């Protein structure tokens, strides 16, 4: 399954909001440098979707705010 994620770095708190089916907005408190924000997004999605972090892969948008993740079944 693929999901779209809009990331908002430097937020006041970490938060995952489901906008619609397959589309999430994720706010992270970390800065978007050296993949730190991406790691935090994966961690938060893992908790929200109740899947291990190892099954969530960033497939597009490494340096963009609009990202696409693949969640392995």
C-alpha positions as a printed Julia matrix, in Angstrom:
73×3 Matrix{Float64}:
  0.0    0.0    0.0
  1.26   3.49  -0.82
  0.42   6.62   1.13
  1.04  10.3    0.47
  2.42  12.36   3.32
  2.76  16.12   3.64
  5.5   16.88   6.17
  5.69  20.04   8.27
  9.11  20.23   9.95
 10.05  22.49  12.9
  6.57  22.09  14.39
  5.78  22.69  18.06
  4.82  19.03  18.58
  4.94  15.7   16.79
  1.56  14.86  15.3
  0.0   12.64  12.63
 -3.29  13.72  11.07
 -5.23  11.6    8.59
 -6.62  13.95   5.96
 -8.27  11.28   3.82
 -7.75   7.64   2.88
 -4.08   7.27   1.88
 -3.15  10.9    2.68
 -1.61  12.1    5.95
 -0.18  15.33   7.32
  2.72  14.76   9.69
  4.21  17.48  11.89
  7.66  16.87  13.35
  9.69  18.92  15.8
 13.05  18.07  14.19
 14.83  20.07  11.49
 14.84  18.75   7.92
 18.54  18.01   7.58
 20.49  14.79   7.02
 17.29  12.72   6.94
 16.38  13.44  10.58
 12.84  14.55   9.73
 12.29  11.53   7.46
 13.33   9.15  10.25
 10.95  10.86  12.66
  8.11  10.69  10.12
  8.67   6.93   9.71
  8.68   6.52  13.5
  5.39   8.43  13.86
  3.72   6.61  10.95
  4.82   3.31  12.47
  2.96   4.12  15.7
 -0.1    5.52  13.91
 -0.48   2.62  11.45
  0.68  -0.04  13.94
  3.32  -1.53  11.64
  7.04  -2.02  12.28
  9.33   0.79  11.09
 11.18  -1.73   8.92
  8.04  -2.16   6.76
  7.75   1.56   5.93
  9.87   2.77   3.0
 10.26   6.26   1.59
  9.97   5.83  -2.16
  9.67   9.44  -3.37
 10.29  12.94  -2.03
 13.38  12.55   0.14
 14.05  16.32   0.16
 10.48  17.46  -0.54
  7.65  18.19   1.89
  5.38  15.99  -0.26
  6.47  12.37   0.18
  5.25   8.95  -0.85
  5.78   6.0    1.48
  5.21   2.33   0.79
  3.95   0.12   3.58
  4.73  -3.54   2.99
  2.0   -6.06   3.81
